[in-house]
């Protein structure tokens, strides 16, 4: 059964998920084959796939390295299923890039609890957030998580509060320099996304609407028990789990505020929700409940995916 297969973190699990990602990616890409006529688009699609694979691996690394779950692959499976549930994410290059950068930031912020080189970690996390902002403006609100992490661990040193602003100027200078070199109108790019939008009538078909409703239900199933379980987590892990929760809430905020939104913007919530879901599944003593939850989500995701091909 599905939950039994991924109850351990084994190399074969990564092979299975890599194969599944290749399959779903190719199936969705071949809805339209015009890109096969242009070498640069083929290279772009290959690069995007590698970035999706890297995002999947990074989610697993953050989860297992920081002991956010037991030694299983549930978080990876759930992340992959969320991609399948919202297949437009597979071809939205700016969202995939921005999400990858935010996960790099989250990795540094969670590791901040070790108090080893905190200033470097704060700078790195802030740098990746502002880099993500270049690709999707509302990623900028993720900087709130940096200041939350400072409050948790290193608030007494005033210099730590200044570091995010230094990272901002570093990214801004690099962005302006590159823009001047290649002749990119960076101000137009930023101002086109800077306004918030609360228009949720973007659905291209009924299945995107259904997918969003089902995702909201899955979120409630995973998030509510996770919130109530925070106080029972080991003391040395509580701040890490709180960062995961805040990361999810900020991801929701990015989706809500984004202009010209679509379901792929929910990608910013996939990794933290997958971690919360993994905690929920592994907390179930009855193996049939674990199987039912994972298989149920898999069947729903597959149905929605097939209907949108």
C-alpha positions in Angstrom: 0.0 0.0 0.0 1.0 3.6 -0.6 1.6 4.7 3.0 3.6 1.5 3.8 5.9 2.1 0.8 6.8 5.6 1.8 6.9 5.0 5.6 10.7 4.8 5.3 13.2 7.1 3.7 14.8 4.8 1.2 16.6 5.4 -2.2 13.9 3.5 -4.1 11.3 6.1 -2.9 13.3 8.9 -4.5 13.5 6.9 -7.7 9.7 6.3 -7.7 9.0 10.0 -7.1 11.5 11.1 -9.8 9.8 8.7 -12.2 6.4 10.0 -11.3 7.5 13.7 -11.7 8.9 12.9 -15.1 5.7 11.2 -16.2 3.3 14.0 -15.0 5.6 16.7 -16.3 5.8 15.2 -19.8 2.0 14.5 -19.9 1.1 18.1 -19.0 3.7 19.6 -21.4 2.5 17.6 -24.3 -0.9 19.3 -24.1 0.7 21.7 -26.5 3.8 20.8 -28.5 4.6 24.1 -30.1 7.7 24.5 -27.8 9.3 21.5 -29.5 10.0 23.7 -32.5 12.3 26.1 -30.5 15.5 24.9 -29.0 15.6 27.6 -26.3 12.1 26.6 -25.2 13.1 23.0 -25.0 16.1 24.0 -22.9 13.8 26.1 -20.7 11.5 23.2 -20.1 14.4 20.9 -19.2 15.7 23.5 -16.8 12.3 24.0 -15.2 12.0 20.2 -14.7 15.4 20.1 -13.0 14.3 23.0 -10.7 11.1 21.2 -9.8 13.2 18.1 -8.9 15.5 20.3 -6.9 12.5 21.8 -5.1 11.2 18.3 -4.2 14.6 17.2 -2.9 15.0 20.5 -0.9 11.7 19.9 0.7 12.9 16.4 1.8 16.2 17.8 3.0 14.6 20.5 5.1 12.2 17.9 6.6 14.6 15.1 7.5 17.7 17.3 8.3 15.7 19.2 10.9 13.8 16.2 12.2 10.5 17.8 11.4 9.1 14.3 10.7 10.2 10.8 11.4 12.5 9.1 8.8 9.8 8.7 6.1 9.0 10.1 2.7 5.4 11.4 3.4 6.3 15.0 2.9 7.9 14.4 -0.5 4.9 12.4 -1.7 2.4 15.0 -0.5 4.5 17.8 -2.2 4.4 15.8 -5.5 0.6 15.2 -5.2 0.0 18.9 -4.7 1.9 19.6 -7.9 -0.3 17.0 -9.6 -3.4 18.6 -8.1 -2.4 22.0 -9.5 -0.7 21.1 -12.8 -0.4 24.7 -13.9 2.4 25.0 -11.4 4.5 22.6 -13.6 4.8 25.2 -16.3 4.8 28.5 -14.3 8.6 29.2 -14.4 8.5 32.4 -12.3 6.6 30.7 -9.5 8.8 27.6 -9.5 11.9 29.8 -9.3 10.5 32.0 -6.6 9.3 29.1 -4.6 12.8 27.4 -4.8 14.4 30.5 -3.5 11.9 30.7 -0.6 12.7 27.1 0.3 16.4 28.0 0.4 15.5 30.8 2.8 13.4 28.5 4.9 16.2 26.0 5.2 18.5 28.7 6.6 15.9 30.1 9.0 15.1 26.7 10.5 18.8 25.9 10.9 19.1 29.3 12.8 18.1 27.5 16.0 21.6 25.9 16.2 22.9 29.5 16.8 25.9 28.6 14.7 26.9 31.6 12.4 23.4 33.3 12.9 24.4 36.5 11.0 25.3 34.6 7.9 22.1 32.6 8.0 20.0 35.7 8.5 21.7 37.4 5.5 21.4 34.3 3.3 17.7 33.9 4.2 17.0 37.5 3.5 19.0 37.5 0.3 17.0 34.5 -1.1 13.7 36.2 -0.2 14.6 39.4 -2.0 15.8 37.3 -5.0 12.4 35.5 -5.0 10.8 38.9 -5.0 12.3 39.7 -8.3 10.4 36.8 -9.9 7.2 37.3 -7.9 6.8 40.6 -6.0 4.6 39.5 -3.1 7.3 37.1 -1.9 8.6 40.1 -0.2 6.2 39.5 2.7 8.2 36.3 3.5 10.7 38.7 5.1 8.3 38.7 8.1 9.5 35.1 8.8 13.1 36.4 9.1 12.2 38.8 11.8 10.1 36.2 13.6 13.2 33.9 13.5 15.3 36.7 15.0 12.8 37.1 17.8 12.9 33.4 18.5 16.7 33.1 18.7 18.9 36.2 18.4 16.9 39.2 19.2 19.3 40.7 21.8 22.0 41.6 19.2 20.7 44.7 17.5 23.0 44.0 14.5 20.8 41.0 13.5 17.9 43.4 12.9 19.9 45.4 10.4 21.2 42.4 8.3 17.9 42.0 6.3 18.2 45.6 5.1 21.8 44.9 4.0 20.6 41.9 2.0 17.9 44.1 0.4 20.4 46.6 -0.9 22.7 43.8 -2.1 19.9 42.2 -4.2 18.7 45.6 -5.4 22.2 46.6 -6.5 22.7 43.3 -8.4 19.3 43.5 -10.0 19.8 47.1 -11.2 23.3 46.2 -12.5 22.0 43.2 -14.5 19.0 45.3 -15.7 21.3 48.0 -17.0 23.6 45.5 -18.7 20.9 43.6 -20.5 18.6 46.6 -21.0 15.8 45.2 -18.9 13.1 47.7 -17.7 13.2 46.5 -14.1 10.9 49.3 -12.8 8.1 48.3 -15.2 8.6 44.7 -14.2 8.1 45.4 -10.5 5.3 47.9 -10.8 3.3 45.5 -12.9 2.9 43.2 -9.8 3.1 45.6 -6.9 -0.6 46.2 -6.5 -2.7 43.6 -4.5 -5.7 41.9 -6.1 -8.5 40.0 -4.3 -10.1 38.7 -7.5 -10.7 35.0 -7.2 -12.7 34.6 -10.3 -9.7 33.4 -12.4 -10.8 29.8 -13.0 -10.3 28.5 -16.5 -12.4 25.4 -15.9 -14.5 23.8 -13.2 -11.7 21.4 -12.2 -9.5 24.3 -11.1 -12.3 25.4 -8.8 -12.8 21.9 -7.5 -9.1 21.5 -6.9 -9.0 24.7 -4.8 -12.0 23.6 -2.7 -10.4 20.2 -2.1 -7.0 21.8 -1.3 -8.8 23.9 1.3 -10.3 20.8 2.9 -6.9 19.0 2.9 -5.4 22.1 4.5 -8.0 22.0 7.3 -7.3 18.3 7.8 -3.6 18.8 8.2 -3.2 22.3 9.7 -5.7 22.1 12.6 -4.2 19.0 14.3 -0.7 20.4 13.6 -1.5 23.7 15.4 -2.8 21.8 18.5 0.2 19.5 18.5 2.8 22.2 18.6 2.9 22.3 22.4 3.5 18.6 22.6 6.6 18.7 20.2 10.0 18.5 21.8 11.1 21.8 23.1 14.1 22.0 20.8 11.9 21.5 17.8 9.0 23.8 18.7 10.4 26.9 17.1 11.1 25.0 13.9 7.6 23.7 13.7 6.3 27.3 14.4 8.4 28.5 11.4 6.8 25.9 9.2 3.3 27.1 10.3 4.2 30.7 9.7 5.7 29.8 6.4 2.4 28.3 5.3 0.4 31.3 6.5 2.7 33.7 4.6 2.4 31.4 1.5 -1.4 31.8 1.8 -0.9 35.6 2.1 1.2 35.7 -1.1 -1.5 33.8 -2.9 -4.3 36.1 -1.6 -2.4 39.4 -2.4 -1.1 38.4 -5.9 -2.4 40.1 -8.9 -3.5 38.0 -12.0 -3.5 35.0 -9.7 -4.1 31.4 -10.6 -3.8 28.1 -8.7 -0.1 27.8 -9.3 0.4 30.6 -6.8 -0.5 28.2 -4.1 2.9 26.5 -4.7 4.3 28.7 -1.9 2.2 26.7 0.6 3.1 23.2 -0.8 6.2 22.5 1.2 5.0 23.6 4.7 1.6 21.9 4.2 3.4 18.7 3.1 5.4 18.8 6.3 2.2 19.3 8.3 0.6 16.5 6.4 3.5 14.2 7.0 3.1 14.9 10.8 -0.6 14.1 10.6 -0.1 10.8 8.7 2.6 9.5 10.9 0.6 10.4 14.0 -2.1 8.0 13.1 -1.8 4.7 14.9 -4.2 2.9 12.6 -2.4 2.0 9.4 -5.7 1.9 7.5 -6.2 5.6 8.3 -2.8 6.4 7.0 -3.5 4.5 3.8 -6.9 6.0 3.4 -5.6 9.6 3.7 -2.6 9.2 1.3 -4.5 7.1 -1.3 -7.5 9.4 -1.1 -5.4 12.5 -1.8 -3.5 10.6 -4.6 -6.8 9.5 -6.3 -8.2 13.1 -6.1 -5.0 14.6 -7.5 -4.9 12.0 -10.4 -8.5 12.6 -11.3 -8.1 16.4 -11.3 -4.9 16.1 -13.3 -6.4 13.8 -16.0 -9.4 16.0 -16.4 -7.2 19.0 -17.2 -5.1 17.3 -19.9 
